[in-house]
């Protein structure tokens, strides 16, 4: 991971950077696996700030902070589910998502969870597989009028 990067709890003032990171990452990194209409449905120009804030504050949410720049974020809920895990488009492949995932897994263990789930995009599936998740099923999900292929993935025997 980048020197001087810290994984810390999400704060309300991080929201704008998190939303920008999400939008830019979806529209660049995920563009190789999804078409323009899907990308726009997934990350529209105007994200619902209030619903994002409510869910990030309700969930166990972390950001990777590199000298004041949010370079990654992820969140986990009490249903054993990793809701989001994203790395800034300009900081891919530097171990940031892996560190956030480790932190989320520690939280899951502290809650007594022995397994965790996620719904991984086509783009993210190899990352989760490399972190000991197994694919339970491929699914087609509708979101904002578009059909997406993603994968229900599970990691068991957390310790």
LINQUI-V690069 format. One record per residue. SS is DSSP state (h for helix, s for strand, l for the rest). BURIAL is + if it has 9 or more other ideal C-beta (glycine too) atoms within 8 Angstrom, else -. Layout:
BEGIN
ss=SS burial=BURIAL
ss=SS burial=BURIAL
END
This chain:
BEGIN
ss=l burial=+
ss=l burial=+
ss=l burial=-
ss=l burial=-
ss=s burial=+
ss=s burial=-
ss=s burial=+
ss=s burial=-
ss=s burial=-
ss=l burial=+
ss=l burial=-
ss=h burial=-
ss=h burial=-
ss=h burial=+
ss=h burial=+
ss=h burial=-
ss=h burial=+
ss=h burial=+
ss=h burial=+
ss=h burial=-
ss=h burial=+
ss=h burial=+
ss=h burial=+
ss=h burial=+
ss=h burial=+
ss=h burial=+
ss=h burial=+
ss=h burial=-
ss=l burial=+
ss=h burial=+
ss=h burial=-
ss=h burial=-
ss=l burial=-
ss=l burial=+
ss=l burial=-
ss=h burial=-
ss=h burial=-
ss=h burial=+
ss=h burial=+
ss=h burial=+
ss=h burial=+
ss=h burial=+
ss=l burial=+
ss=l burial=-
ss=l burial=-
ss=l burial=-
ss=l burial=+
ss=l burial=-
ss=h burial=-
ss=h burial=-
ss=h burial=-
ss=h burial=+
ss=h burial=+
ss=h burial=-
ss=h burial=+
ss=h burial=+
ss=h burial=+
ss=h burial=-
ss=l burial=+
ss=s burial=-
ss=s burial=+
ss=s burial=+
ss=s burial=+
ss=s burial=+
ss=s burial=+
ss=s burial=+
ss=l burial=-
ss=l burial=-
ss=s burial=-
ss=s burial=+
ss=s burial=+
ss=s burial=+
ss=s burial=+
ss=s burial=+
ss=s burial=+
ss=s burial=+
ss=s burial=+
ss=l burial=-
ss=l burial=-
ss=l burial=+
ss=s burial=+
ss=s burial=+
ss=s burial=+
ss=s burial=-
ss=s burial=+
ss=s burial=+
ss=s burial=+
ss=l burial=+
ss=h burial=+
ss=h burial=-
ss=h burial=+
ss=l burial=-
ss=l burial=-
ss=l burial=-
ss=l burial=-
ss=h burial=+
ss=h burial=+
ss=h burial=+
ss=h burial=+
ss=h burial=+
ss=h burial=+
ss=h burial=-
ss=h burial=+
ss=h burial=+
ss=h burial=+
ss=h burial=-
ss=h burial=+
ss=h burial=+
ss=h burial=+
ss=h burial=-
ss=l burial=-
ss=l burial=-
ss=l burial=+
ss=l burial=-
ss=s burial=+
ss=s burial=+
ss=s burial=+
ss=s burial=+
ss=s burial=+
ss=s burial=+
ss=s burial=+
ss=h burial=+
ss=h burial=+
ss=h burial=+
ss=h burial=+
ss=h burial=-
ss=h burial=+
ss=h burial=+
ss=h burial=+
ss=h burial=-
ss=l burial=+
ss=l burial=-
ss=l burial=+
ss=s burial=+
ss=s burial=+
ss=s burial=-
ss=s burial=-
ss=s burial=-
ss=s burial=+
ss=s burial=-
ss=s burial=-
ss=s burial=-
ss=s burial=-
ss=l burial=-
ss=l burial=-
ss=s burial=+
ss=s burial=-
ss=s burial=+
ss=s burial=-
ss=s burial=+
ss=s burial=+
ss=s burial=+
ss=s burial=+
ss=s burial=+
ss=s burial=+
ss=s burial=-
ss=l burial=-
ss=l burial=+
ss=l burial=-
END
